[in-house]
């Protein structure tokens, strides 16, 4: 009996220790879920703060293993990997990636340090579009480096995808302006294992997940207009689903016997793009094109450079019409995909779908049998994962503004933060139930992390750790 009890206690401890880790973007397999964690329901700048530290800029999320918290950042023209102590918030080390040139990015929206680190408990791997992949040990010693050409993204928005580690491989989906690929490296040595082209995939920002079913492991990688699955061992393409958004930001989630993906981009029926003649209302010099200065008086304020595709200092009608046509070629939808497909499964393996209330940047959250999504403006929806039947749809949670951070969940609650710095906690159930609101009063773009009973939230200038109790 004593042996059995000891074994049970050790097994319970190992499960809890594993659940305390948040080893990549959105935690275990990108699920956004901590099964055993019990972070505080109420959190904010003056509520349940265990510690807070000032951190350099970057929208990447915390990555956690044991007592180590890893971040990437961009500061003083350099790209950094940083390590903090989970218990105290003390900075343990920081390393400069040593880039020769910084990739083009849209200041205020994109970042050259947007990618979240990944760890296997022995090493931490980071990706920067400016230089490639770098692995460090937990003391900050560089172990290997896989240099890649500087990323060139559509409209020079900047990189967004994060690396993952699965079955001893570092996997990176690199959807760029040209020559999009997915590649696998040996996590111990950095040596290439396989590389697969992704023809037709324009710039994307999704981080892949692994979907295990029917004795296979598939790497799931959404991209512009389509989502593809690859054999994890060899990199060979297994299937694809077409008719997805033209611009993809979110990641897929798997569970309850299916795979789920939700995505939205402008120019759909719910967000038609203006005609060029509407832009010309700001054409002060009447030259038939829009300069950056003129764009500041339009809805393009702050977004001129991504739309000046030929970089001549003007947006012309041909540029605008081409952009709108591409965006219109996509289909905004939430889909539930059945396992077992091969080839083009667009018409054969969709169990159910939705076309309203879709998220632009945040990924969907599968939690306790429900699929949850949040749309800009604070509109939340929840569906039965197996049937697609709505539990609630496009109901307001009491916030406004845009959501870049994806929802995460633990202990029967869903945690949300938005770009305006508003935080919300929902209790799960068949009805929308808002149980907490707070205001950080500064922008939050990073998805929170859950490390056991600690909730980590990165704002524009700080990293917070929230935990209940003394």
C-alpha positions as CSV (number, residue, x, y, z in Angstrom):
1,X,0.0,0.0,0.0
2,X,2.8,2.4,0.9
3,X,4.5,1.8,-2.5
4,X,1.2,2.4,-4.4
5,X,0.6,5.6,-2.4
6,X,4.2,6.8,-3.1
7,X,3.8,6.0,-6.8
8,X,0.5,7.9,-6.9
9,X,1.9,10.9,-5.2
10,X,4.9,11.0,-7.5
11,X,2.6,10.6,-10.6
12,X,0.4,13.5,-9.3
13,X,3.4,15.7,-8.7
14,X,4.8,15.0,-12.2
15,X,1.4,15.9,-13.7
16,X,1.3,19.1,-11.7
17,X,4.9,20.0,-12.6
18,X,4.2,19.5,-16.3
19,X,1.1,21.6,-16.2
20,X,3.1,24.4,-14.5
21,X,5.1,24.8,-17.7
22,X,4.0,27.0,-20.6
23,X,6.5,25.9,-23.2
24,X,5.5,27.9,-26.3
25,X,3.0,30.4,-27.7
26,X,-0.4,29.6,-26.0
27,X,1.1,26.9,-23.8
28,X,0.8,23.1,-24.2
29,X,0.4,22.4,-28.0
30,X,-0.9,25.9,-28.5
31,X,-4.1,25.1,-26.7
32,X,-4.2,28.2,-24.5
33,X,-5.3,25.9,-21.6
34,X,-3.8,25.0,-18.3
35,X,-5.7,21.9,-17.1
36,X,-4.5,22.0,-13.4
37,X,-3.5,25.6,-13.0
38,X,-5.5,27.8,-10.5
39,X,-4.5,31.4,-11.3
40,X,-6.5,34.2,-9.6
41,X,-9.8,35.1,-11.2
42,X,-9.4,38.7,-10.2
43,X,-6.2,40.4,-11.5
44,X,-5.0,43.9,-12.4
45,X,-2.4,46.5,-11.5
46,X,-3.7,46.6,-7.9
47,X,-5.1,43.2,-7.5
48,X,-3.2,39.9,-6.7
49,X,0.1,41.3,-8.0
50,X,2.9,38.9,-6.9
51,X,5.5,41.1,-8.8
52,X,5.9,43.4,-11.7
53,X,9.1,44.4,-13.6
54,X,9.8,46.8,-16.4
55,X,10.6,45.0,-19.7
56,X,11.8,46.2,-23.1
57,X,9.2,46.4,-25.9
58,X,7.8,43.5,-27.7
59,X,4.4,41.8,-28.3
60,X,5.7,38.2,-27.8
61,X,4.2,36.2,-25.0
62,X,6.0,34.7,-21.9
63,X,7.3,31.2,-22.3
64,X,7.8,29.3,-19.0
65,X,9.6,26.2,-17.7
66,X,10.1,25.6,-14.1
67,X,11.3,28.8,-12.5
68,X,12.4,30.3,-15.8
69,X,10.4,32.9,-17.8
70,X,11.6,33.7,-21.3
71,X,10.7,36.7,-23.4
72,X,11.9,38.2,-26.7
73,X,12.2,42.0,-27.1
74,X,13.3,44.9,-29.3
75,X,15.2,47.7,-27.6
76,X,17.7,50.3,-28.7
77,X,17.9,48.8,-32.2
78,X,18.8,45.3,-30.9
79,X,16.9,42.0,-30.6
80,X,17.0,40.4,-27.2
81,X,16.2,37.1,-25.5
82,X,15.5,37.6,-21.8
83,X,15.2,35.3,-18.9
84,X,13.4,36.1,-15.6
85,X,12.9,34.3,-12.3
86,X,9.3,33.1,-12.0
87,X,9.2,33.5,-8.2
88,X,10.7,37.0,-7.9
89,X,10.7,38.6,-11.3
90,X,14.4,39.2,-11.2
91,X,16.1,39.3,-14.6
92,X,18.6,36.4,-14.8
93,X,20.1,37.2,-18.2
94,X,19.6,38.8,-21.6
95,X,21.3,38.0,-24.9
96,X,21.7,40.1,-28.0
97,X,20.8,38.3,-31.2
98,X,23.6,40.2,-33.0
99,X,21.6,41.0,-36.2
100,X,23.3,43.0,-38.9
101,X,19.9,44.4,-40.2
102,X,16.4,44.7,-38.8
103,X,13.6,43.4,-40.9
104,X,11.0,45.9,-42.2
105,X,8.0,46.2,-39.9
106,X,5.1,48.5,-39.2
107,X,5.9,50.5,-36.1
108,X,3.1,50.6,-33.6
109,X,1.5,47.4,-35.0
110,X,4.2,44.9,-36.0
111,X,7.5,44.2,-34.3
112,X,10.8,42.5,-35.2
113,X,10.4,40.7,-31.8
114,X,6.9,39.4,-32.2
115,X,7.7,35.7,-31.9
116,X,7.3,33.8,-28.7
117,X,10.1,31.6,-27.5
118,X,9.8,27.8,-27.2
119,X,11.5,25.4,-24.8
120,X,11.8,21.7,-24.1
121,X,13.1,22.1,-20.5
122,X,16.8,21.9,-21.5
123,X,17.1,24.7,-24.0
124,X,15.1,27.7,-25.2
125,X,14.8,28.5,-29.0
126,X,13.9,31.9,-30.3
127,X,13.1,33.1,-33.8
128,X,13.7,36.6,-35.3
129,X,12.7,37.4,-38.9
130,X,15.9,39.5,-39.0
131,X,18.3,36.6,-38.5
132,X,16.7,33.2,-38.0
133,X,16.6,30.6,-35.1
134,X,18.9,30.6,-32.0
135,X,19.0,28.1,-29.2
136,X,20.3,28.9,-25.7
137,X,20.7,26.8,-22.6
138,X,18.9,27.9,-19.4
139,X,22.0,29.9,-18.3
140,X,22.0,31.9,-21.6
141,X,24.8,30.1,-23.4
142,X,24.3,30.0,-27.1
143,X,24.1,26.4,-28.3
144,X,23.5,26.7,-32.0
145,X,22.2,29.2,-34.6
146,X,20.4,28.5,-37.9
147,X,20.8,31.7,-40.0
148,X,17.9,32.5,-42.4
149,X,17.6,35.3,-45.0
150,X,16.0,38.4,-43.6
151,X,12.2,38.0,-43.7
152,X,10.3,40.0,-46.4
153,X,6.6,40.1,-45.6
154,X,3.7,41.4,-47.6
155,X,3.3,45.1,-47.1
156,X,6.4,45.0,-44.8
157,X,4.2,44.4,-41.8
158,X,6.8,42.2,-40.1
159,X,7.0,38.6,-38.8
160,X,4.5,37.1,-36.4
161,X,4.9,33.3,-36.4
162,X,6.6,31.5,-33.4
163,X,8.7,28.3,-33.4
164,X,7.5,25.2,-31.7
165,X,9.3,22.1,-30.4
166,X,7.8,18.7,-31.0
167,X,9.3,15.2,-31.1
168,X,12.8,16.5,-30.8
169,X,12.3,18.9,-33.7
170,X,12.2,22.7,-33.9
171,X,9.5,23.6,-36.3
172,X,9.1,26.9,-38.0
173,X,6.4,28.0,-40.5
174,X,7.8,30.9,-42.5
175,X,5.1,32.3,-44.8
176,X,6.7,35.3,-46.6
177,X,6.2,37.5,-49.6
178,X,7.9,34.8,-51.6
179,X,9.2,31.3,-51.1
180,X,7.0,30.3,-48.1
181,X,8.3,27.2,-46.3
182,X,7.9,25.0,-43.2
183,X,11.2,23.6,-41.9
184,X,12.3,21.2,-39.1
185,X,15.7,21.3,-37.3
186,X,17.1,18.9,-34.7
187,X,16.5,20.6,-31.4
188,X,19.8,19.4,-29.9
189,X,22.1,20.4,-32.8
190,X,20.2,22.8,-35.0
191,X,20.9,20.6,-38.0
192,X,18.2,20.6,-40.8
193,X,15.9,17.6,-40.9
194,X,13.4,18.5,-43.6
195,X,12.1,21.5,-45.4
196,X,8.8,21.7,-47.4
197,X,7.7,24.5,-49.8
198,X,4.3,26.1,-49.3
199,X,3.4,27.3,-52.8
200,X,0.6,29.9,-52.9
201,X,0.9,30.8,-49.3
202,X,1.3,34.6,-48.9
203,X,2.6,36.2,-45.7
204,X,1.0,34.6,-42.6
205,X,1.4,35.0,-38.9
206,X,0.1,31.7,-37.5
207,X,2.0,29.4,-35.2
208,X,1.5,25.7,-35.9
209,X,0.3,23.0,-33.7
210,X,0.5,19.2,-33.7
211,X,-2.7,17.1,-34.2
212,X,-2.5,13.5,-33.0
213,X,-5.2,11.1,-34.3
214,X,-5.5,7.7,-35.8
215,X,-1.8,6.9,-34.9
216,X,-0.5,9.9,-36.9
217,X,1.0,13.2,-35.9
218,X,0.1,16.0,-38.3
219,X,1.7,19.5,-38.2
220,X,-1.2,22.0,-38.8
221,X,-0.2,25.2,-40.4
222,X,-2.9,27.8,-41.5
223,X,-1.9,30.4,-44.0
224,X,-3.3,32.8,-46.5
225,X,-6.4,31.3,-48.2
226,X,-5.7,27.8,-47.0
227,X,-4.7,25.5,-44.1
228,X,-2.3,22.6,-44.7
229,X,-1.3,19.5,-42.7
230,X,2.1,17.9,-42.9
231,X,3.5,14.6,-41.6
232,X,5.5,15.6,-38.6
233,X,8.3,13.1,-39.2
234,X,8.9,13.7,-42.9
235,X,7.4,17.1,-43.7
236,X,5.3,15.6,-46.6
237,X,2.0,17.4,-47.2
238,X,-1.0,15.3,-46.2
239,X,-4.1,17.5,-46.8
240,X,-5.3,21.1,-47.2
241,X,-8.5,23.1,-46.7
242,X,-9.1,26.0,-49.0
243,X,-11.5,28.9,-48.8
244,X,-10.0,30.6,-45.7
245,X,-9.2,34.3,-45.0
246,X,-6.7,36.0,-47.3
247,X,-4.7,37.2,-44.3
248,X,-4.3,34.7,-41.5
249,X,-3.2,35.6,-37.9
250,X,-4.7,32.9,-35.7
251,X,-3.6,29.4,-35.0
252,X,-5.6,26.2,-35.0
253,X,-6.6,24.2,-31.9
254,X,-7.3,20.5,-31.6
255,X,-9.3,18.3,-29.2
256,X,-12.6,16.5,-28.7
257,X,-11.8,14.5,-31.8
258,X,-11.6,17.4,-34.2
259,X,-9.5,20.4,-35.4
260,X,-10.8,24.0,-35.2
261,X,-9.7,27.2,-36.9
262,X,-11.3,30.6,-36.9
263,X,-10.1,33.5,-39.1
264,X,-11.2,36.9,-40.5
265,X,-9.6,39.6,-42.6
266,X,-11.0,42.8,-44.1
267,X,-13.0,43.1,-47.3
268,X,-15.6,40.4,-46.4
269,X,-19.3,41.1,-46.4
270,X,-19.1,42.3,-42.8
271,X,-16.3,44.7,-43.4
272,X,-16.3,45.9,-47.1
273,X,-13.3,47.9,-48.2
274,X,-13.9,51.5,-49.4
275,X,-13.5,52.3,-53.1
276,X,-10.4,54.3,-54.1
277,X,-12.6,57.3,-54.9
278,X,-13.4,57.6,-51.2
279,X,-9.7,57.9,-50.5
280,X,-9.4,60.6,-53.1
281,X,-11.5,62.9,-50.9
282,X,-8.2,63.5,-49.1
283,X,-6.2,64.1,-52.4
284,X,-5.3,67.8,-51.6
285,X,-3.1,68.4,-54.7
286,X,-5.6,66.5,-57.0
287,X,-2.9,64.3,-58.6
288,X,-5.1,61.2,-58.5
289,X,-3.0,59.4,-55.8
290,X,-2.6,59.5,-52.1
291,X,0.6,60.6,-50.3
292,X,1.5,59.6,-46.7
293,X,0.6,63.1,-45.5
294,X,-2.8,62.9,-47.2
295,X,-3.5,59.5,-45.8
296,X,-3.3,60.9,-42.3
297,X,-6.8,62.4,-42.9
298,X,-8.3,59.0,-43.9
299,X,-9.0,55.7,-42.3
300,X,-5.5,54.6,-43.4
301,X,-3.9,56.8,-40.7
302,X,-0.8,55.0,-39.5
303,X,-1.2,52.3,-42.2
304,X,0.1,54.1,-45.3
305,X,3.4,52.2,-45.7
306,X,1.9,48.7,-45.8
307,X,-0.5,49.8,-48.5
308,X,2.1,51.6,-50.6
309,X,3.1,48.3,-52.2
310,X,5.6,49.6,-54.7
311,X,7.2,51.9,-52.1
312,X,7.1,55.0,-54.4
313,X,5.6,57.2,-51.7
314,X,2.0,57.1,-53.1
315,X,-1.0,54.8,-53.1
316,X,-2.5,54.6,-56.6
317,X,-5.8,53.2,-57.7
318,X,-4.1,50.1,-59.3
319,X,-2.4,49.4,-56.0
320,X,-5.6,49.8,-54.0
321,X,-7.7,47.7,-56.4
322,X,-5.1,44.9,-56.4
323,X,-5.1,44.8,-52.6
324,X,-8.9,44.8,-52.3
325,X,-9.2,42.1,-54.9
326,X,-6.8,39.8,-53.0
327,X,-8.6,40.4,-49.7
328,X,-11.9,39.6,-51.4
329,X,-10.5,36.3,-52.6
330,X,-10.6,34.9,-49.1
331,X,-13.5,33.5,-47.0
332,X,-13.9,34.5,-43.4
333,X,-15.0,31.4,-41.4
334,X,-14.8,29.2,-38.3
335,X,-14.4,25.6,-39.3
336,X,-14.4,22.2,-37.4
337,X,-12.4,19.7,-39.3
338,X,-12.8,15.9,-39.0
339,X,-9.8,13.6,-38.9
340,X,-8.7,11.1,-41.5
341,X,-8.5,13.2,-44.7
342,X,-6.0,13.3,-47.5
343,X,-5.5,15.7,-50.4
344,X,-8.0,18.5,-50.8
345,X,-10.6,18.0,-48.0
346,X,-12.4,21.3,-48.4
347,X,-15.6,19.7,-49.4
348,X,-15.4,16.4,-47.5
349,X,-14.2,17.0,-43.9
350,X,-15.8,20.1,-42.5
351,X,-18.1,19.0,-39.7
352,X,-19.6,22.5,-39.1
353,X,-18.8,26.1,-39.7
354,X,-19.7,29.7,-38.7
355,X,-19.3,33.0,-40.5
356,X,-20.2,35.6,-37.9
357,X,-18.4,37.1,-34.9
358,X,-15.0,36.0,-36.1
359,X,-11.6,37.0,-34.7
360,X,-9.0,38.9,-36.7
361,X,-5.9,38.2,-34.6
362,X,-6.9,36.0,-31.6
363,X,-7.0,32.3,-32.0
364,X,-10.0,30.2,-31.0
365,X,-10.0,28.5,-27.5
366,X,-11.3,25.0,-27.0
367,X,-12.1,24.5,-23.3
368,X,-14.4,22.0,-21.6
369,X,-16.3,21.0,-24.7
370,X,-16.9,24.6,-25.9
371,X,-15.2,26.5,-28.7
372,X,-14.8,30.2,-27.6
373,X,-13.9,33.2,-29.9
374,X,-13.6,36.9,-29.2
375,X,-14.0,39.6,-31.9
376,X,-12.8,43.2,-31.9
377,X,-15.2,45.4,-30.0
378,X,-15.5,42.8,-27.2
379,X,-18.0,40.5,-28.9
380,X,-17.8,36.9,-27.5
381,X,-19.2,33.7,-28.9
382,X,-19.2,30.1,-27.6
383,X,-20.3,27.0,-29.5
384,X,-20.7,23.3,-28.6
385,X,-17.5,21.8,-30.0
386,X,-19.0,18.7,-31.4
387,X,-22.2,20.1,-33.0
388,X,-21.5,23.8,-33.5
389,X,-24.7,24.8,-31.7
390,X,-24.3,28.3,-30.3
391,X,-24.3,28.7,-26.5
392,X,-24.1,32.4,-27.0
393,X,-23.1,34.5,-30.0
394,X,-21.6,38.0,-30.4
395,X,-22.5,39.0,-26.9
396,X,-20.8,42.0,-25.4
397,X,-18.4,41.6,-22.6
398,X,-18.3,45.2,-21.7
399,X,-15.1,46.3,-23.4
400,X,-14.3,48.1,-26.7
401,X,-11.2,48.2,-28.9
402,X,-9.2,45.6,-30.7
403,X,-8.0,42.2,-29.5
404,X,-4.5,41.0,-30.5
405,X,-4.0,38.6,-27.5
406,X,-5.6,35.2,-27.7
407,X,-7.9,34.0,-24.9
408,X,-6.4,31.5,-22.3
409,X,-8.2,29.4,-19.8
410,X,-7.8,27.6,-16.4
411,X,-9.8,26.5,-13.4
412,X,-13.2,27.1,-15.2
413,X,-12.4,30.6,-16.3
414,X,-11.4,32.4,-19.5
415,X,-8.9,35.3,-19.4
416,X,-9.0,38.1,-22.0
417,X,-6.9,41.2,-22.5
418,X,-7.1,43.8,-25.3
419,X,-5.0,46.5,-27.0
420,X,-6.5,49.2,-24.9
421,X,-5.3,47.4,-21.8
422,X,-8.7,46.2,-20.6
423,X,-8.7,42.8,-18.9
424,X,-11.7,40.5,-18.4
425,X,-12.4,37.2,-16.7
426,X,-15.3,35.0,-17.8
427,X,-16.7,32.0,-16.0
428,X,-17.3,29.1,-18.4
429,X,-20.9,27.9,-19.0
430,X,-23.8,28.0,-21.4
431,X,-24.3,31.7,-20.8
432,X,-21.9,34.6,-21.0
433,X,-20.8,35.4,-17.4
434,X,-18.4,38.2,-16.8
435,X,-16.9,38.0,-13.3
436,X,-14.1,40.5,-13.4
437,X,-12.9,43.6,-15.3
438,X,-9.7,45.7,-14.8
439,X,-7.7,48.3,-16.6
440,X,-4.0,48.3,-17.0
441,X,-4.1,51.7,-18.7
442,X,-1.5,50.7,-21.3
443,X,-1.6,48.6,-24.4
444,X,-1.5,44.8,-24.2
445,X,-0.8,42.8,-27.4
446,X,0.9,39.7,-25.9
447,X,-1.2,36.6,-25.0
448,X,-1.0,35.9,-21.3
449,X,0.7,32.7,-20.0
450,X,-0.4,30.4,-17.1
451,X,2.3,28.8,-15.1
452,X,0.6,26.6,-12.5
453,X,-1.2,29.1,-10.2
454,X,0.5,32.1,-11.7
455,X,-0.9,34.3,-14.5
456,X,1.7,36.2,-16.5
457,X,0.6,39.3,-18.4
458,X,2.9,41.4,-20.5
459,X,1.9,45.0,-21.2
460,X,3.7,47.6,-23.4
461,X,6.3,48.3,-20.7
462,X,5.9,45.7,-17.9
463,X,5.7,42.0,-17.1
464,X,3.2,41.2,-14.3
465,X,2.9,38.0,-12.3
466,X,-0.5,37.5,-10.6
467,X,-1.1,34.9,-7.9
468,X,-3.6,34.5,-5.1
469,X,-2.8,34.2,-1.4
470,X,0.1,35.6,0.7
